[in-house]
Amino acid sequence: MYILEPPYFLLVAGLVAAIASGVAFQVTLKQLVHEWYRTHSTRALSNLKGTQLLIPFLGISGGVCIFLGSGLAIFGFANWLGYGLSVVLTVVTSLLIWFQLGRLLAVLEKGGSEALDLDFLRAKE
């Protein structure tokens, strides 16, 4: 079996996977927040980070990892080095983003949507 060198197909496939997973993540997050806002359930908004959000988030992370590794391979890095770097960068960045999402959801739960509105700070200046 002939594998393309450099991996242009993997570059495009990773980008498409990340974008498709990003759209699914956006729709799911909006739906969950809207449902929480409508019902004001006792279930903590920060606990909504279950498998409904985790699966699309992992899709985004996997697509970005493949895209980044393929991009590094295209620019001349050895495959093992390019994909190794992309895995490390993607895992660290994804963990930071996931924890930040949890913090934002906690702020949203405590203060409502006004807690995330930063435009009111400019009016006070």
N, C-alpha and C positions, 0 to 999 in steps of 0.2 A: 504494500500500500504506500502510495506516494503522499507525503505530508509536505504542505507548502512551507517553504522557508523564504522569507520570514512569515510569521503567522498572521497574515492579514485577515483571514477568515475568523480566527479567534478574537482578533481585535474588534471586528464588527459584531460578532456574536456576543461578546461580553458587554459591549455598549448597548445593544438591543435588549439584552437580559436585564441590565441595570435600569434602563428607562422603563421597560414594561413592569418590573417589580416596583419601581418608584411610583408609577401611576397607581398600582394596586395598593401600595402603602398609603398614599395620599387619600384615596377613596375610603379605605378602611379607617384611617385616623379621623377623617372628617365625620364619618358615620358614627363612630364610637363617641366622639366628643359631643356631637349633636344629640345622640341618644342620652348621654349623661346630663346634658344641659336641659333637655326636655323633661326628663323624669326626676332629676335631682336625687338620684338613687343614693342610698347609704353606702353603696360600694364605692370605695375610693377610686378616684379617677386614675391615680398612679398605678392601681392594680390592673388597669385595662391593658397593660403591656403584656398580654398573654400571647398565645400562639397566633391569634388573628393578626397581630402586628409583627410578631417575630418572624414568621415565614416570609412575608414580603421584604422585611429588613435584611434577612439572610440572603434573599435573592439579589437585592441591591449590592450587598457586600460581595457576594460571589461574582457578580457581573463586573464590578469595579476591579476586583482582584484579577480576573482574567484579562480585562482591558488593560490594566496597568502592566501586568506581566508581559503581555503581547507587545505593548508599546515599547517596553524596555528591550525586548528581544529584537524588535524591528530596528532599534537604534544601536544594535550591535552587542548588547549584553549577552552573555551565555544564558541559555534557557534556565539552568538551575539557579543562577544568580538573579536573573530578572524575576522569575516567579517566586523565588525565595524572598526577595525584597518586597515584592507586591503582597505576599501573604503577611509578612510582619507589619507593613504599613497599613494594610487593610484591617487586620485584626485590632491593632492599637486604635486606629481612627474609629472603627465601628464601635468598640467598647466605649470610647469617650462620648460618641454621639448617642449611644443607647442610654448611658447614665444621665446625660444632659436632657434627653427626652423625658426621663423619669422625673427629673427636677422641675422641668417646665410643666409637666402634668400636675405635679404637687402644688406649684404656684397657682396654676389655673384652678385647682380645686379649692384652695384657700381663699383666693381673692376674685374669682370669676374672670371673665374675659378682660375686665378693666385692668387687672393686675399685669397683663401682658402688653397693654397699650402704652407704648413709649412716647407717643406724640404729645400727650398731656404734659410731659416734662418740659417741652419747648415753650409751651404757653406760659409757664411760671418764670422762665428766664427773662 
